[in-house]
Amino acid sequence: MFTEAPLSLVGQSYGGGRAWWHLDVQRLAVRWTMLGIETPTPLFIDPRIDEAEPLLRLPTEGQAIVADYGSLGLTLRRHPLALLRPRLDRLRFETAAGLQRLAHGDSMRTAGLVIMRQRPGTATGVVFVTLEDEAGYVNLIVWSKPGRGAT
């Protein structure tokens, strides 16, 4: 048997993502509307007050991406590192795709979202990390003692 979720819960969940974009409605307006649903008391059933709709500032692309991750844990927009890429390029950070043109033993810098971290019991002092950027994945081996894994 299926039961319906309260509209306020549905709005909090779907209003946070891009589920309402097909209706050409902005996320903040949907969320604000959904969170404002209340059962009117008899005093305010029909107050007849003419008020202008509040003007909501559209979020920046970065704010929208952060809101996507906060509500859904993912985004359908650009990868978050794409917003930082101009600065990372100036600091000479390589993308996952750019690592392929480096030779073995070359020094490099990279940045990404940590999507996996493993510390196997059999690999004492070693942590395996996978980073994700807008170009792909980077697998890292992090040694607890510097220089231990360098060859």
C-alpha positions in Angstrom: 0.0 0.0 0.0 1.4 3.4 -0.9 0.8 6.6 1.1 1.3 10.1 -0.1 4.1 12.2 1.4 3.1 15.6 2.8 3.5 18.2 0.1 6.0 20.2 2.3 8.4 17.1 2.4 8.1 16.6 -1.4 8.9 20.3 -1.9 11.9 20.2 0.3 13.3 17.2 -1.5 12.5 18.1 -5.1 12.5 21.8 -4.7 16.2 21.5 -3.9 17.2 19.8 -7.2 16.4 20.4 -10.9 13.1 18.5 -10.8 11.0 21.7 -11.2 13.1 23.2 -14.0 10.8 21.6 -16.7 8.2 24.0 -15.4 10.6 26.9 -15.9 10.5 27.8 -12.2 13.5 28.8 -10.2 14.6 26.6 -7.3 14.4 29.4 -4.6 10.9 30.4 -5.6 9.7 26.8 -5.5 11.4 26.1 -2.2 10.1 29.3 -0.6 6.6 28.6 -1.8 6.7 24.9 -0.6 8.1 25.8 2.8 5.5 28.5 3.2 2.5 26.2 3.0 0.5 26.4 6.2 -3.0 25.7 7.2 -4.7 29.1 7.5 -6.3 30.0 10.8 -9.9 31.4 10.6 -8.6 34.9 11.2 -6.4 34.9 8.1 -8.5 32.7 5.6 -9.0 35.7 3.2 -7.0 38.7 4.5 -7.3 40.6 1.1 -3.9 42.2 1.4 -2.3 43.1 -1.9 1.4 42.6 -1.7 4.0 42.5 -4.4 5.8 39.2 -4.9 9.2 39.5 -3.2 12.1 39.8 -5.7 14.5 36.9 -5.2 18.0 37.4 -6.4 19.0 34.6 -8.7 21.8 32.5 -7.3 25.2 32.5 -8.8 26.3 29.4 -10.6 28.5 28.5 -7.7 25.7 29.0 -5.2 23.4 26.8 -7.3 26.0 24.0 -7.5 26.5 24.2 -3.7 22.7 24.0 -3.2 22.5 21.0 -5.5 25.1 19.2 -3.5 23.5 20.2 -0.2 20.0 18.9 -1.2 20.8 16.0 -3.5 24.5 15.2 -3.1 25.1 15.7 -6.8 24.6 18.3 -9.5 23.5 18.2 -13.1 25.3 21.5 -13.8 29.0 21.9 -14.5 31.5 20.1 -12.3 32.5 22.3 -9.3 36.1 22.4 -10.3 35.2 23.9 -13.6 34.4 27.1 -11.7 37.9 27.0 -10.2 39.8 25.9 -13.3 41.0 29.4 -14.4 42.6 29.9 -11.0 44.0 26.3 -10.8 45.5 26.8 -14.3 47.3 29.9 -13.1 48.7 27.9 -10.2 49.8 25.2 -12.6 47.4 22.4 -11.4 46.9 19.6 -13.9 43.6 18.2 -14.9 43.1 14.4 -14.9 43.4 14.6 -18.7 46.6 16.7 -18.5 48.4 14.0 -16.4 48.6 11.8 -19.5 51.2 14.1 -21.1 53.6 13.9 -18.1 56.5 11.6 -17.9 57.1 9.1 -15.1 58.7 10.9 -12.2 57.6 14.4 -13.2 56.4 16.6 -10.3 52.8 17.9 -10.6 49.9 19.4 -8.8 46.3 18.3 -9.1 43.0 19.1 -7.4 39.6 17.3 -7.2 36.8 16.1 -5.2 37.7 13.0 -3.1 35.3 10.3 -4.2 37.1 7.4 -2.7 39.6 6.8 0.1 40.9 3.4 1.2 43.3 2.4 3.9 43.6 -1.4 3.6 44.8 -3.2 6.8 47.4 -5.0 4.7 48.9 -1.7 3.4 50.4 -0.2 6.5 51.0 3.5 6.2 49.4 3.8 2.7 46.1 5.5 1.7 44.7 5.1 -1.7 42.7 8.2 -2.9 40.7 8.8 -6.0 40.1 12.4 -7.0 37.5 13.6 -9.6 37.7 16.8 -11.6 35.9 18.0 -14.7 38.2 15.9 -17.0 38.2 12.6 -15.2 39.7 10.7 -12.3 43.2 10.7 -10.6 44.3 7.8 -8.5 46.8 8.7 -5.8 48.9 6.7 -3.4 49.6 8.6 -0.2 52.5 7.4 1.9 52.6 8.2 5.6 56.4 8.6 5.4 57.5 10.9 2.6 59.8 9.3 0.0 58.8 5.8 0.9 57.1 5.1 -2.4 59.3 7.2 -4.7 61.3 5.3 -7.3 
